Amino acid sequence: MRTKVTKRGQVSVPSQVRKKLKIGPETELEWVVEGATVRVIPLPSDPIGAFRGSGKKGMVKRLLGDRRQDRQREDAS
């Protein structure tokens, strides 16, 4: 997909991209320049909510178990 930059430096985000990435009127975009390439990253309004559910199943239980073992080792010392 291609878009053009207007005389005022504005860019339109194609509707297919907006729908797929859930970009709305108030969505902030982060522009990252990497050499001759630019990445545009939509920033969620609620970053914690957007991150929720992205971890592997059972990781919280494993983390709590590891912490429990660490505490037991510290108490034994």
C-alpha positions, 0 to 999 in steps of 0.5 A: 500500500502506498500513500502520499505526503501532502504539501502540509506534511500530512499522511493518510493511513489506509482504511485497511491498516486502520481497521487491522491495527484498530487505529482511531481518531485519538490514536497516537502514532510513534515514528521510529527512524531506522537508517533510511526506514521509518516504522510507524507504531500505534500506541494504545490508549491503555497500554496495560490493557493492550498487554493483558493476555499476551503472556504464556499460560502458567507463567504467573504460577511459575513466577510465584513458585520461583519467588517462593523458592527464593524466599525459602532459600533466603530464610534458610541462609 
